[in-house]
Amino acid sequence: MVLLGTIVNGLAIVVASLMGLLIRRIPDKMRETIMIAIALAVVVLGLDMALKSEQFLIVIASLVVGAIVGEILDLEGGLNKVGAWIEQRLGAAEEGSIAKAFVTTTLIYVVGAMAILGALDSGLRGDHSVLYTKSMLDGFTAMLFTSTLGIGVIFSAIPVVLYQGGIALLATQIYEYVPQALMNQFIVEMTATGGVMIMAIGLNISGLLKIRVANLLPGIVVVAVIVTVLHMI
């Protein structure tokens, strides 16, 4: 089943988020320290991904062009509107809490090599091991994020399933038309570009900066364009 890994990933986030609700009653001071620890770990993860680039100029160009496109489209605003709509439906006590949790965790779970690689493996080879591993990692972080950010985390399972499921379903066409060398180069530079975004998410979680990370997401598409052009030259 092509979508098995994706479905497991979505369920892991949902179940772990519900478990996180059970451990929400922790002291504010402890919750703050936990969030800082998570933020530091996310920054380190992003740095590790960013350093995998073989041509960092591609990463820089992709982020700059992606930021321009993202600001024009206002992707961050769109995600926030979705979160705000969910808040209205649920009647959240603290305005902005669900939107923040939804946007933050959606970006973390979607931006990264494991999401794309795992979905490609599911679609091309029927191998769900990468997504199973991602499910464990996402589940653990979902539990921690829910205990600190709230119920909004659970709704991040929806874009994760749609995003990874879409890649898995399109994987056969990708394999048929895209050369392996081009795909390998794209994955490397996409990982590095996504790593910079992950670092930005970590800084947002820490409260040090407020970066509109969602507006950087078009950078992933720009990576594909640049890598393809370079491959054809």
Sequence and secondary structure as in RCSB ss.txt:
>XXXX:A:sequence
MVLLGTIVNGLAIVVASLMGLLIRRIPDKMRETIMIAIALAVVVLGLDMALKSEQFLIVIASLVVGAIVGEILDL
EGGLNKVGAWIEQRLGAAEEGSIAKAFVTTTLIYVVGAMAILGALDSGLRGDHSVLYTKSMLDGFTAMLFTSTLG
IGVIFSAIPVVLYQGGIALLATQIYEYVPQALMNQFIVEMTATGGVMIMAIGLNISGLLKIRVANLLPGIVVVAV
IVTVLHMI
>XXXX:A:secstr
 TTHHHHHHHHHHHHHHHHHHHT    HHHHHHHHHHHHHHHHHHHHHHHTT S HHHHHHHHHHHHHHHHHHTH
HHHHHHHHHHHHHHHT SSTTHHHHHHHHHHHHHHSSHHHHHHHHHHHHH   HHHHHHHHHHHHHHHHHHHHH 
GGGGGGHHHHHHHHHHHHHHHHHHHHHS HHHHHHHHHHHHHHHHHHHHHHHHHHHTS    GGGGTHHHHHHHH
HHHHHHH 
